[in-house]
Amino acid sequence: MSEQRIRVLVAKPGLDGHDRGAKVVARALRDAGFEVIYTGLHQTPEMIAAAALQEDVDCVGLSIMSGAHNTLFPAVIEALRAKGAGDVVVFGGGIIPEDDRARLEAAGVKGIFTPGTPLSQIVAWVKANVRPIAV
């Protein structure tokens, strides 16, 4: 019996149209052996939560460059909880000022990665902080 692979949903909430970083992170996670689903641009928190449930993921990686992280990241977490998926680990990245980190962590964001973070650090964080959810 083989070990269950971690399933990751990479999502771009809101009107942010810059997805290069999300695609680079998605590819790095895939290359590290994770199962990765990328939702594409312009996702609402409800769409992201629905996709997370439908795809039975263990974690959601959010990417945002628009500055709406203080609104959208907590909204995704609330949407996940509303759908009974509060055990899904949420991490995020993008342009996130240091002053906003504590607020996001208090809202339930478990990891925050800004531009320039080595991909190996993100992969290592997921390996250390996410476990496949038993079905």
N, CA, C and O atoms as a GROMACS GRO file, in nm:
protein
  540
    1MET      N    1   0.085  -0.118   0.000
    1MET     CA    2   0.000   0.000   0.000
    1MET      C    3   0.089   0.124   0.000
    1MET      O    4   0.177   0.136   0.085
    2SER      N    5   0.068   0.214  -0.093
    2SER     CA    6   0.151   0.333  -0.102
    2SER      C    7   0.095   0.445  -0.015
    2SER      O    8  -0.024   0.448   0.018
    3GLU      N    9   0.183   0.537   0.022
    3GLU     CA   10   0.145   0.651   0.104
    3GLU      C   11   0.057   0.745   0.022
    3GLU      O   12   0.083   0.769  -0.096
    4GLN      N   13  -0.047   0.798   0.085
    4GLN     CA   14  -0.138   0.890   0.018
    4GLN      C   15  -0.067   1.023  -0.008
    4GLN      O   16  -0.002   1.078   0.081
    5ARG      N   17  -0.080   1.074  -0.130
    5ARG     CA   18  -0.016   1.200  -0.166
    5ARG      C   19  -0.100   1.318  -0.118
    5ARG      O   20  -0.222   1.312  -0.115
    6ILE      N   21  -0.032   1.424  -0.080
    6ILE     CA   22  -0.100   1.547  -0.039
    6ILE      C   23  -0.160   1.612  -0.163
    6ILE      O   24  -0.096   1.626  -0.267
    7ARG      N   25  -0.289   1.652  -0.149
    7ARG     CA   26  -0.360   1.719  -0.258
    7ARG      C   27  -0.369   1.868  -0.226
    7ARG      O   28  -0.416   1.907  -0.119
    8VAL      N   29  -0.324   1.951  -0.320
    8VAL     CA   30  -0.316   2.096  -0.302
    8VAL      C   31  -0.402   2.165  -0.407
    8VAL      O   32  -0.392   2.136  -0.526
    9LEU      N   33  -0.485   2.259  -0.362
    9LEU     CA   34  -0.558   2.346  -0.453
    9LEU      C   35  -0.488   2.480  -0.452
    9LEU      O   36  -0.474   2.542  -0.347
   10VAL      N   37  -0.444   2.526  -0.568
   10VAL     CA   38  -0.383   2.659  -0.581
   10VAL      C   39  -0.488   2.749  -0.645
   10VAL      O   40  -0.543   2.716  -0.750
   11ALA      N   41  -0.516   2.862  -0.580
   11ALA     CA   42  -0.626   2.947  -0.625
   11ALA      C   43  -0.589   3.095  -0.627
   11ALA      O   44  -0.504   3.140  -0.549
   12LYS      N   45  -0.653   3.168  -0.716
   12LYS     CA   46  -0.635   3.312  -0.730
   12LYS      C   47  -0.768   3.380  -0.696
   12LYS      O   48  -0.854   3.394  -0.783
   13PRO      N   49  -0.785   3.424  -0.571
   13PRO     CA   50  -0.912   3.488  -0.534
   13PRO      C   51  -0.920   3.632  -0.585
   13PRO      O   52  -0.819   3.701  -0.598
   14GLY      N   53  -1.041   3.676  -0.612
   14GLY     CA   54  -1.065   3.816  -0.646
   14GLY      C   55  -1.033   3.851  -0.789
   14GLY      O   56  -1.026   3.764  -0.876
   15LEU      N   57  -1.013   3.979  -0.811
   15LEU     CA   58  -0.996   4.032  -0.946
   15LEU      C   59  -0.851   4.037  -0.992
   15LEU      O   60  -0.822   4.083  -1.103
   16ASP      N   61  -0.761   3.991  -0.908
   16ASP     CA   62  -0.619   3.988  -0.941
   16ASP      C   63  -0.596   3.908  -1.068
   16ASP      O   64  -0.641   3.794  -1.078
   17GLY      N   65  -0.527   3.966  -1.165
   17GLY     CA   66  -0.504   3.898  -1.292
   17GLY      C   67  -0.362   3.850  -1.312
   17GLY      O   68  -0.326   3.808  -1.422
   18HIS      N   69  -0.281   3.855  -1.208
   18HIS     CA   70  -0.140   3.814  -1.219
   18HIS      C   71  -0.124   3.673  -1.163
   18HIS      O   72  -0.129   3.654  -1.042
   19ASP      N   73  -0.106   3.575  -1.251
   19ASP     CA   74  -0.101   3.438  -1.202
   19ASP      C   75   0.031   3.366  -1.227
   19ASP      O   76   0.040   3.245  -1.206
   20ARG      N   77   0.131   3.437  -1.271
   20ARG     CA   78   0.258   3.370  -1.297
   20ARG      C   79   0.315   3.304  -1.172
   20ARG      O   80   0.358   3.188  -1.175
   21GLY      N   81   0.314   3.377  -1.061
   21GLY     CA   82   0.366   3.321  -0.936
   21GLY      C   83   0.288   3.199  -0.892
   21GLY      O   84   0.348   3.100  -0.847
   22ALA      N   85   0.156   3.204  -0.903
   22ALA     CA   86   0.073   3.089  -0.866
   22ALA      C   87   0.107   2.968  -0.951
   22ALA      O   88   0.113   2.856  -0.900
   23LYS      N   89   0.129   2.990  -1.079
   23LYS     CA   90   0.163   2.879  -1.168
   23LYS      C   91   0.300   2.823  -1.137
   23LYS      O   92   0.321   2.701  -1.145
   24VAL      N   93   0.395   2.909  -1.103
   24VAL     CA   94   0.530   2.863  -1.067
   24VAL      C   95   0.524   2.780  -0.940
   24VAL      O   96   0.587   2.674  -0.932
   25VAL      N   97   0.450   2.826  -0.840
   25VAL     CA   98   0.438   2.751  -0.715
   25VAL      C   99   0.364   2.619  -0.740
   25VAL      O  100   0.405   2.515  -0.689
   26ALA      N  101   0.257   2.622  -0.820
   26ALA     CA  102   0.183   2.499  -0.852
   26ALA      C  103   0.275   2.396  -0.918
   26ALA      O  104   0.270   2.277  -0.884
   27ARG      N  105   0.357   2.441  -1.010
   27ARG     CA  106   0.448   2.350  -1.079
   27ARG      C  107   0.552   2.293  -0.981
   27ARG      O  108   0.584   2.174  -0.986
   28ALA      N  109   0.606   2.378  -0.893
   28ALA     CA  110   0.705   2.331  -0.795
   28ALA      C  111   0.644   2.227  -0.702
   28ALA      O  112   0.708   2.127  -0.670
   29LEU      N  113   0.520   2.250  -0.659
   29LEU     CA  114   0.453   2.153  -0.573
   29LEU      C  115   0.427   2.023  -0.648
   29LEU      O  116   0.444   1.914  -0.592
   30ARG      N  117   0.386   2.034  -0.773
   30ARG     CA  118   0.364   1.914  -0.855
   30ARG      C  119   0.495   1.836  -0.871
   30ARG      O  120   0.498   1.714  -0.856
   31ASP      N  121   0.602   1.908  -0.903
   31ASP     CA  122   0.732   1.844  -0.923
   31ASP      C  123   0.784   1.779  -0.796
   31ASP      O  124   0.866   1.687  -0.801
   32ALA      N  125   0.737   1.827  -0.680
   32ALA     CA  126   0.777   1.770  -0.551
   32ALA      C  127   0.693   1.648  -0.514
   32ALA      O  128   0.716   1.586  -0.410
   33GLY      N  129   0.598   1.612  -0.599
   33GLY     CA  130   0.521   1.491  -0.576
   33GLY      C  131   0.380   1.510  -0.523
   33GLY      O  132   0.310   1.413  -0.497
   34PHE      N  133   0.338   1.635  -0.507
   34PHE     CA  134   0.202   1.660  -0.461
   34PHE      C  135   0.106   1.653  -0.579
   34PHE      O  136   0.145   1.675  -0.694
   35GLU      N  137  -0.020   1.623  -0.551
   35GLU     CA  138  -0.124   1.636  -0.652
   35GLU      C  139  -0.173   1.780  -0.645
   35GLU      O  140  -0.212   1.826  -0.538
   36VAL      N  141  -0.170   1.850  -0.758
   36VAL     CA  142  -0.201   1.993  -0.760
   36VAL      C  143  -0.316   2.021  -0.855
   36VAL      O  144  -0.318   1.972  -0.968
   37ILE      N  145  -0.411   2.100  -0.808
   37ILE     CA  146  -0.522   2.148  -0.889
   37ILE      C  147  -0.513   2.300  -0.890
   37ILE      O  148  -0.505   2.362  -0.784
   38TYR      N  149  -0.513   2.360  -1.008
   38TYR     CA  150  -0.508   2.506  -1.020
   38TYR      C  151  -0.644   2.554  -1.070
   38TYR      O  152  -0.693   2.508  -1.173
   39THR      N  153  -0.705   2.648  -0.996
   39THR     CA  154  -0.841   2.692  -1.029
   39THR      C  155  -0.847   2.796  -1.140
   39THR      O  156  -0.951   2.811  -1.204
   40GLY      N  157  -0.737   2.866  -1.164
   40GLY     CA  158  -0.742   2.976  -1.261
   40GLY      C  159  -0.773   3.108  -1.192
   40GLY      O  160  -0.783   3.116  -1.070
   41LEU      N  161  -0.788   3.210  -1.273
   41LEU     CA  162  -0.806   3.347  -1.224
   41LEU      C  163  -0.950   3.376  -1.180
   41LEU      O  164  -1.044   3.305  -1.216
   42HIS      N  165  -0.962   3.483  -1.103
   42HIS     CA  166  -1.091   3.547  -1.070
   42HIS      C  167  -1.188   3.455  -0.997
   42HIS      O  168  -1.306   3.447  -1.033
   43GLN      N  169  -1.140   3.387  -0.894
   43GLN     CA  170  -1.224   3.296  -0.817
   43GLN      C  171  -1.281   3.367  -0.694
   43GLN      O  172  -1.211   3.444  -0.629
   44THR      N  173  -1.407   3.342  -0.665
   44THR     CA  174  -1.466   3.393  -0.541
   44THR      C  175  -1.428   3.298  -0.427
   44THR      O  176  -1.393   3.183  -0.453
   45PRO      N  177  -1.435   3.344  -0.303
   45PRO     CA  178  -1.408   3.254  -0.191
   45PRO      C  179  -1.499   3.130  -0.194
   45PRO      O  180  -1.454   3.020  -0.164
   46GLU      N  181  -1.625   3.148  -0.231
   46GLU     CA  182  -1.718   3.036  -0.238
   46GLU      C  183  -1.677   2.937  -0.348
   46GLU      O  184  -1.687   2.816  -0.328
   47MET      N  185  -1.631   2.987  -0.461
   47MET     CA  186  -1.585   2.899  -0.569
   47MET      C  187  -1.462   2.819  -0.524
   47MET      O  188  -1.451   2.700  -0.555
   48ILE      N  189  -1.372   2.883  -0.453
   48ILE     CA  190  -1.251   2.816  -0.405
   48ILE      C  191  -1.289   2.708  -0.304
   48ILE      O  192  -1.237   2.596  -0.310
   49ALA      N  193  -1.378   2.740  -0.210
   49ALA     CA  194  -1.420   2.641  -0.111
   49ALA      C  195  -1.491   2.524  -0.178
   49ALA      O  196  -1.469   2.409  -0.141
   50ALA      N  197  -1.576   2.553  -0.275
   50ALA     CA  198  -1.646   2.445  -0.346
   50ALA      C  199  -1.547   2.355  -0.420
   50ALA      O  200  -1.561   2.233  -0.419
   51ALA      N  201  -1.448   2.415  -0.484
   51ALA     CA  202  -1.347   2.336  -0.556
   51ALA      C  203  -1.265   2.252  -0.457
   51ALA      O  204  -1.233   2.137  -0.486
   52ALA      N  205  -1.232   2.310  -0.342
   52ALA     CA  206  -1.156   2.236  -0.241
   52ALA      C  207  -1.234   2.113  -0.195
   52ALA      O  208  -1.176   2.005  -0.178
   53LEU      N  209  -1.363   2.129  -0.176
   53LEU     CA  210  -1.448   2.017  -0.135
   53LEU      C  211  -1.460   1.914  -0.246
   53LEU      O  212  -1.446   1.794  -0.223
   54GLN      N  213  -1.487   1.963  -0.367
   54GLN     CA  214  -1.506   1.873  -0.481
   54GLN      C  215  -1.379   1.792  -0.509
   54GLN      O  216  -1.386   1.674  -0.542
   55GLU      N  217  -1.264   1.857  -0.496
   55GLU     CA  218  -1.136   1.791  -0.527
   55GLU      C  219  -1.078   1.718  -0.407
   55GLU      O  220  -0.974   1.652  -0.419
   56ASP      N  221  -1.143   1.729  -0.291
   56ASP     CA  222  -1.101   1.659  -0.170
   56ASP      C  223  -0.954   1.690  -0.137
   56ASP      O  224  -0.873   1.599  -0.118
   57VAL      N  225  -0.922   1.819  -0.130
   57VAL     CA  226  -0.784   1.860  -0.107
   57VAL      C  227  -0.751   1.865   0.042
   57VAL      O  228  -0.839   1.874   0.128
   58ASP      N  229  -0.622   1.860   0.068
   58ASP     CA  230  -0.571   1.869   0.205
   58ASP      C  231  -0.534   2.011   0.242
   58ASP      O  232  -0.531   2.047   0.360
   59CYS      N  233  -0.504   2.092   0.141
   59CYS     CA  234  -0.467   2.231   0.167
   59CYS      C  235  -0.502   2.318   0.047
   59CYS      O  236  -0.518   2.269  -0.066
   60VAL      N  237  -0.513   2.448   0.074
   60VAL     CA  238  -0.540   2.547  -0.029
   60VAL      C  239  -0.430   2.652  -0.022
   60VAL      O  240  -0.405   2.709   0.084
   61GLY      N  241  -0.366   2.676  -0.134
   61GLY     CA  242  -0.265   2.781  -0.146
   61GLY      C  243  -0.326   2.897  -0.223
   61GLY      O  244  -0.364   2.882  -0.339
   62LEU      N  245  -0.335   3.012  -0.159
   62LEU     CA  246  -0.393   3.130  -0.220
   62LEU      C  247  -0.282   3.224  -0.265
   62LEU      O  248  -0.180   3.239  -0.197
   63SER      N  249  -0.302   3.287  -0.380
   63SER     CA  250  -0.204   3.381  -0.433
   63SER      C  251  -0.275   3.510  -0.466
   63SER      O  252  -0.377   3.511  -0.534
   64ILE      N  253  -0.220   3.621  -0.416
   64ILE     CA  254  -0.284   3.750  -0.441
   64ILE      C  255  -0.179   3.860  -0.452
   64ILE      O  256  -0.087   3.869  -0.372
   65MET      N  257  -0.196   3.941  -0.553
   65MET     CA  258  -0.106   4.054  -0.576
   65MET      C  259  -0.180   4.188  -0.565
   65MET      O  260  -0.117   4.294  -0.573
   66SER      N  261  -0.310   4.185  -0.548
   66SER     CA  262  -0.392   4.306  -0.557
   66SER      C  263  -0.404   4.384  -0.428
   66SER      O  264  -0.452   4.498  -0.429
   67GLY      N  265  -0.360   4.327  -0.316
   67GLY     CA  266  -0.372   4.397  -0.189
   67GLY      C  267  -0.500   4.365  -0.114
   67GLY      O  268  -0.524   4.422  -0.007
   68ALA      N  269  -0.582   4.276  -0.165
   68ALA     CA  270  -0.709   4.242  -0.100
   68ALA      C  271  -0.697   4.119  -0.009
   68ALA      O  272  -0.798   4.057   0.025
   69HIS      N  273  -0.576   4.083   0.030
   69HIS     CA  274  -0.554   3.963   0.111
   69HIS      C  275  -0.625   3.967   0.246
   69HIS      O  276  -0.673   3.864   0.293
   70ASN      N  277  -0.634   4.085   0.309
   70ASN     CA  278  -0.698   4.094   0.441
   70ASN      C  279  -0.847   4.065   0.434
   70ASN      O  280  -0.908   4.029   0.534
   71THR      N  281  -0.906   4.081   0.318
   71THR     CA  282  -1.048   4.050   0.299
   71THR      C  283  -1.066   3.910   0.242
   71THR      O  284  -1.147   3.833   0.293
   72LEU      N  285  -0.991   3.877   0.137
   72LEU     CA  286  -1.016   3.754   0.064
   72LEU      C  287  -0.964   3.628   0.133
   72LEU      O  288  -1.031   3.525   0.130
   73PHE      N  289  -0.847   3.633   0.195
   73PHE     CA  290  -0.796   3.513   0.262
   73PHE      C  291  -0.890   3.468   0.373
   73PHE      O  292  -0.927   3.351   0.378
   74PRO      N  293  -0.932   3.560   0.466
   74PRO     CA  294  -1.028   3.518   0.569
   74PRO      C  295  -1.162   3.473   0.511
   74PRO      O  296  -1.227   3.384   0.566
   75ALA      N  297  -1.204   3.534   0.400
   75ALA     CA  298  -1.331   3.494   0.338
   75ALA      C  299  -1.323   3.350   0.286
   75ALA      O  300  -1.421   3.276   0.294
   76VAL      N  301  -1.209   3.311   0.232
   76VAL     CA  302  -1.191   3.172   0.186
   76VAL      C  303  -1.197   3.077   0.306
   76VAL      O  304  -1.261   2.972   0.298
   77ILE      N  305  -1.131   3.113   0.414
   77ILE     CA  306  -1.132   3.028   0.534
   77ILE      C  307  -1.275   3.014   0.587
   77ILE      O  308  -1.316   2.904   0.624
   78GLU      N  309  -1.349   3.123   0.591
   78GLU     CA  310  -1.488   3.117   0.638
   78GLU      C  311  -1.573   3.033   0.544
   78GLU      O  312  -1.658   2.957   0.591
   79ALA      N  313  -1.553   3.044   0.414
   79ALA     CA  314  -1.629   2.963   0.318
   79ALA      C  315  -1.597   2.815   0.336
   79ALA      O  316  -1.687   2.731   0.328
   80LEU      N  317  -1.471   2.783   0.362
   80LEU     CA  318  -1.434   2.643   0.388
   80LEU      C  319  -1.503   2.592   0.514
   80LEU      O  320  -1.557   2.482   0.515
   81ARG      N  321  -1.502   2.672   0.620
   81ARG     CA  322  -1.566   2.632   0.745
   81ARG      C  323  -1.717   2.613   0.725
   81ARG      O  324  -1.775   2.518   0.777
   82ALA      N  325  -1.778   2.704   0.649
   82ALA     CA  326  -1.922   2.696   0.624
   82ALA      C  327  -1.960   2.568   0.550
   82ALA      O  328  -2.072   2.519   0.563
   83LYS      N  329  -1.866   2.514   0.472
   83LYS     CA  330  -1.891   2.391   0.397
   83LYS      C  331  -1.843   2.267   0.472
   83LYS      O  332  -1.842   2.157   0.416
   84GLY      N  333  -1.802   2.285   0.598
   84GLY     CA  334  -1.757   2.172   0.678
   84GLY      C  335  -1.614   2.129   0.648
   84GLY      O  336  -1.576   2.017   0.680
   85ALA      N  337  -1.537   2.217   0.587
   85ALA     CA  338  -1.399   2.184   0.550
   85ALA      C  339  -1.299   2.269   0.626
   85ALA      O  340  -1.198   2.313   0.571
   86GLY      N  341  -1.328   2.292   0.753
   86GLY     CA  342  -1.239   2.374   0.835
   86GLY      C  343  -1.105   2.310   0.865
   86GLY      O  344  -1.014   2.375   0.915
   87ASP      N  345  -1.092   2.178   0.834
   87ASP     CA  346  -0.966   2.109   0.857
   87ASP      C  347  -0.868   2.125   0.741
   87ASP      O  348  -0.755   2.079   0.749
   88VAL      N  349  -0.911   2.189   0.633
   88VAL     CA  350  -0.823   2.213   0.519
   88VAL      C  351  -0.726   2.325   0.555
   88VAL      O  352  -0.769   2.434   0.593
   89VAL      N  353  -0.598   2.299   0.543
   89VAL     CA  354  -0.494   2.397   0.576
   89VAL      C  355  -0.490   2.504   0.465
   89VAL      O  356  -0.489   2.471   0.346
   90VAL      N  357  -0.488   2.630   0.505
   90VAL     CA  358  -0.481   2.740   0.409
   90VAL      C  359  -0.348   2.813   0.427
   90VAL      O  360  -0.311   2.851   0.538
   91PHE      N  361  -0.277   2.831   0.316
   91PHE     CA  362  -0.156   2.913   0.315
   91PHE      C  363  -0.167   3.009   0.199
   91PHE      O  364  -0.248   2.989   0.108
   92GLY      N  365  -0.085   3.113   0.201
   92GLY     CA  366  -0.098   3.213   0.096
   92GLY      C  367   0.033   3.281   0.065
   92GLY      O  368   0.131   3.273   0.139
   93GLY      N  369   0.029   3.350  -0.047
   93GLY     CA  370   0.147   3.422  -0.090
   93GLY      C  371   0.110   3.539  -0.180
   93GLY      O  372  -0.004   3.553  -0.222
   94GLY      N  373   0.209   3.620  -0.207
   94GLY     CA  374   0.191   3.738  -0.290
   94GLY      C  375   0.245   3.859  -0.219
   94GLY      O  376   0.330   3.850  -0.131
   95ILE      N  377   0.194   3.974  -0.259
   95ILE     CA  378   0.236   4.101  -0.199
   95ILE      C  379   0.159   4.118  -0.068
   95ILE      O  380   0.046   4.167  -0.066
   96ILE      N  381   0.222   4.077   0.041
   96ILE     CA  382   0.160   4.082   0.173
   96ILE      C  383   0.256   4.154   0.268
   96ILE      O  384   0.360   4.101   0.303
   97PRO      N  385   0.219   4.276   0.309
   97PRO     CA  386   0.307   4.350   0.400
   97PRO      C  387   0.325   4.278   0.534
   97PRO      O  388   0.234   4.211   0.582
   98GLU      N  389   0.441   4.294   0.591
   98GLU     CA  390   0.473   4.233   0.720
   98GLU      C  391   0.368   4.270   0.825
   98GLU      O  392   0.334   4.187   0.910
   99ASP      N  393   0.318   4.393   0.821
   99ASP     CA  394   0.220   4.440   0.919
   99ASP      C  395   0.088   4.363   0.912
   99ASP      O  396   0.011   4.366   1.008
  100ASP      N  397   0.060   4.295   0.802
  100ASP     CA  398  -0.066   4.222   0.786
  100ASP      C  399  -0.056   4.076   0.826
  100ASP      O  400  -0.159   4.008   0.835
  101ARG      N  401   0.063   4.027   0.851
  101ARG     CA  402   0.081   3.884   0.880
  101ARG      C  403   0.005   3.838   1.004
  101ARG      O  404  -0.062   3.735   1.000
  102ALA      N  405   0.014   3.912   1.112
  102ALA     CA  406  -0.052   3.871   1.237
  102ALA      C  407  -0.203   3.862   1.218
  102ALA      O  408  -0.265   3.768   1.269
  103ARG      N  409  -0.261   3.956   1.148
  103ARG     CA  410  -0.406   3.954   1.122
  103ARG      C  411  -0.445   3.830   1.042
  103ARG      O  412  -0.544   3.764   1.073
  104LEU      N  413  -0.366   3.798   0.940
  104LEU     CA  414  -0.396   3.681   0.857
  104LEU      C  415  -0.379   3.552   0.935
  104LEU      O  416  -0.460   3.460   0.922
  105GLU      N  417  -0.275   3.544   1.016
  105GLU     CA  418  -0.253   3.426   1.098
  105GLU      C  419  -0.366   3.408   1.198
  105GLU      O  420  -0.412   3.296   1.221
  106ALA      N  421  -0.412   3.519   1.258
  106ALA     CA  422  -0.525   3.512   1.352
  106ALA      C  423  -0.652   3.465   1.282
  106ALA      O  424  -0.738   3.403   1.346
  107ALA      N  425  -0.665   3.494   1.154
  107ALA     CA  426  -0.783   3.452   1.077
  107ALA      C  427  -0.774   3.306   1.035
  107ALA      O  428  -0.873   3.249   0.990
  108GLY      N  429  -0.656   3.244   1.051
  108GLY     CA  430  -0.642   3.103   1.020
  108GLY      C  431  -0.548   3.070   0.907
  108GLY      O  432  -0.534   2.952   0.871
  109VAL      N  433  -0.481   3.169   0.850
  109VAL     CA  434  -0.382   3.142   0.746
  109VAL      C  435  -0.259   3.082   0.815
  109VAL      O  436  -0.200   3.145   0.903
  110LYS      N  437  -0.221   2.961   0.775
  110LYS     CA  438  -0.116   2.888   0.846
  110LYS      C  439   0.026   2.920   0.797
  110LYS      O  440   0.122   2.902   0.872
  111GLY      N  441   0.040   2.966   0.673
  111GLY     CA  442   0.172   2.999   0.620
  111GLY      C  443   0.159   3.114   0.522
  111GLY      O  444   0.061   3.124   0.448
  112ILE      N  445   0.258   3.202   0.522
  112ILE     CA  446   0.257   3.319   0.434
  112ILE      C  447   0.392   3.328   0.366
  112ILE      O  448   0.497   3.326   0.431
  113PHE      N  449   0.389   3.339   0.233
  113PHE     CA  450   0.511   3.344   0.153
  113PHE      C  451   0.505   3.464   0.059
  113PHE      O  452   0.407   3.483  -0.013
  114THR      N  453   0.609   3.543   0.061
  114THR     CA  454   0.613   3.664  -0.022
  114THR      C  455   0.708   3.642  -0.141
  114THR      O  456   0.784   3.545  -0.143
  115PRO      N  457   0.703   3.732  -0.239
  115PRO     CA  458   0.792   3.717  -0.354
  115PRO      C  459   0.938   3.702  -0.311
  115PRO      O  460   0.986   3.771  -0.221
  116GLY      N  461   1.006   3.611  -0.377
  116GLY     CA  462   1.145   3.585  -0.344
  116GLY      C  463   1.164   3.465  -0.253
  116GLY      O  464   1.277   3.419  -0.234
  117THR      N  465   1.055   3.415  -0.196
  117THR     CA  466   1.066   3.294  -0.114
  117THR      C  467   1.112   3.179  -0.202
  117THR      O  468   1.051   3.154  -0.306
  118PRO      N  469   1.217   3.110  -0.164
  118PRO     CA  470   1.260   2.995  -0.244
  118PRO      C  471   1.149   2.891  -0.254
  118PRO      O  472   1.081   2.862  -0.155
  119LEU      N  473   1.131   2.836  -0.372
  119LEU     CA  474   1.028   2.733  -0.392
  119LEU      C  475   1.052   2.614  -0.299
  119LEU      O  476   0.957   2.553  -0.251
  120SER      N  477   1.177   2.582  -0.275
  120SER     CA  478   1.209   2.470  -0.186
  120SER      C  479   1.156   2.495  -0.044
  120SER      O  480   1.120   2.400   0.026
  121GLN      N  481   1.151   2.621  -0.003
  121GLN     CA  482   1.099   2.654   0.130
  121GLN      C  483   0.948   2.630   0.136
  121GLN      O  484   0.897   2.582   0.237
  122ILE      N  485   0.877   2.663   0.028
  122ILE     CA  486   0.732   2.641   0.024
  122ILE      C  487   0.704   2.490   0.024
  122ILE      O  488   0.616   2.444   0.097
  123VAL      N  489   0.778   2.415  -0.057
  123VAL     CA  490   0.762   2.270  -0.062
  123VAL      C  491   0.788   2.210   0.076
  123VAL      O  492   0.710   2.127   0.123
  124ALA      N  493   0.895   2.251   0.140
  124ALA     CA  494   0.930   2.198   0.273
  124ALA      C  495   0.821   2.233   0.375
  124ALA      O  496   0.788   2.151   0.461
  125TRP      N  497   0.766   2.353   0.365
  125TRP     CA  498   0.660   2.394   0.458
  125TRP      C  499   0.537   2.305   0.441
  125TRP      O  500   0.479   2.260   0.540
  126VAL      N  501   0.497   2.281   0.318
  126VAL     CA  502   0.380   2.195   0.294
  126VAL      C  503   0.407   2.055   0.348
  126VAL      O  504   0.320   1.997   0.413
  127LYS      N  505   0.525   2.001   0.322
  127LYS     CA  506   0.558   1.867   0.373
  127LYS      C  507   0.551   1.862   0.526
  127LYS      O  508   0.508   1.762   0.582
  128ALA      N  509   0.593   1.969   0.592
  128ALA     CA  510   0.598   1.972   0.738
  128ALA      C  511   0.464   2.006   0.803
  128ALA      O  512   0.442   1.971   0.919
  129ASN      N  513   0.375   2.073   0.731
  129ASN     CA  514   0.254   2.126   0.792
  129ASN      C  515   0.121   2.072   0.741
  129ASN      O  516   0.016   2.107   0.794
  130VAL      N  517   0.126   1.987   0.640
  130VAL     CA  518   0.003   1.935   0.581
  130VAL      C  519   0.010   1.783   0.580
  130VAL      O  520   0.111   1.724   0.541
  131ARG      N  521  -0.097   1.722   0.624
  131ARG     CA  522  -0.110   1.577   0.620
  131ARG      C  523  -0.233   1.543   0.539
  131ARG      O  524  -0.334   1.614   0.548
  132PRO      N  525  -0.227   1.437   0.462
  132PRO     CA  526  -0.348   1.396   0.389
  132PRO      C  527  -0.463   1.372   0.486
  132PRO      O  528  -0.447   1.307   0.589
  133ILE      N  529  -0.578   1.425   0.453
  133ILE     CA  530  -0.698   1.408   0.536
  133ILE      C  531  -0.752   1.268   0.513
  133ILE      O  532  -0.777   1.228   0.399
  134ALA      N  533  -0.770   1.195   0.620
  134ALA     CA  534  -0.820   1.056   0.609
  134ALA      C  535  -0.963   1.057   0.558
  134ALA      O  536  -1.046   1.136   0.601
  135VAL      N  537  -0.990   0.966   0.465
  135VAL     CA  538  -1.125   0.954   0.410
  135VAL      C  539  -1.190   0.826   0.454
  135VAL      O  540  -1.304   0.799   0.417
   0.00000   0.00000   0.00000
